[in-house]
Amino acid sequence: MLAHERACEAELADVLAVEIDAGRLPDLAALRARFRPEETPIPNVAVDLVPLGAYDELAGIFAVPANSNSGVAA
């Protein structure tokens, strides 16, 4: 799971092989620390919201009158 989450399968396999060849059990905490992702700050995203009245204006533009026959085939 560590290799999959960090996309470091080949490098992790090499480290594990060295540890096993040396007769040592891999230290999971050390491996997690070594392969943890770099800490990057969460970007600040500004979103300008449209006034709600704009949606009412859009709805009025595309409204179909109640007495319209636009749904009836000719």
N, C-alpha and C positions, 0 to 999 in steps of 0.2 A: 504494500500500500504506500509506503514511503516513496518508493521509486516512481510509482504512478502519479502521486500527488505533486511531486516535485519535478517530474519529467527528467529524471537523472538515472535512468535504468543502467546504462553502460558504465557510468562512473561509479555508481553504487556497487555494481557487480565486481568491478576491479578492486574496490576497497575491501569488499567481503572476501574476495579470493586471497588477497594479501593476508588478511587476518586469519583465515582458516589455514592457509599454508604455513603461517607462523605458529599454529597450534593454539590460537586464542579464539575465544568466543567473541563475536562482535558485540560492542557496547551500543545498545539501541539509543540511549540518551546522547551519546557522543555523535552517533550517526545523524540523529535528528538535528543536533546543533550544527553539524557540518553542512548538512544539505537543506537547512531551512531557507526559505526565500528571503531575499533582501527586503528589509522593511522600507516600504514606500508610503509616503503620506497619501491620504485619500484626497483627491482633488476637490477643490471648492467649485461647485457648479452653480451658477446663478441662472435662475429661470424667471423670465418676465411673463407674468400671467396676464391673459387678456381679460378685460372687464366682462362680467357675465352678460351684460347687455348686448355685447357683440353677437352672442349666440342667438338672442332673440331676433336681432336684425337678420342674421343668416336664415333663420327658420322662416321669417316672413318673406324672404326673397324666393324660396323654393316651395312655398305653401301651395297646395292645389285646392282650388275652391271646392266647397262641399257639393255644389250642383254641377260640377264638371263631368263630362262624359269621356274623359281621357282614358279611362280604363275599359271602355266599350269598344270592341272591334268594329271596324266599318264594314 
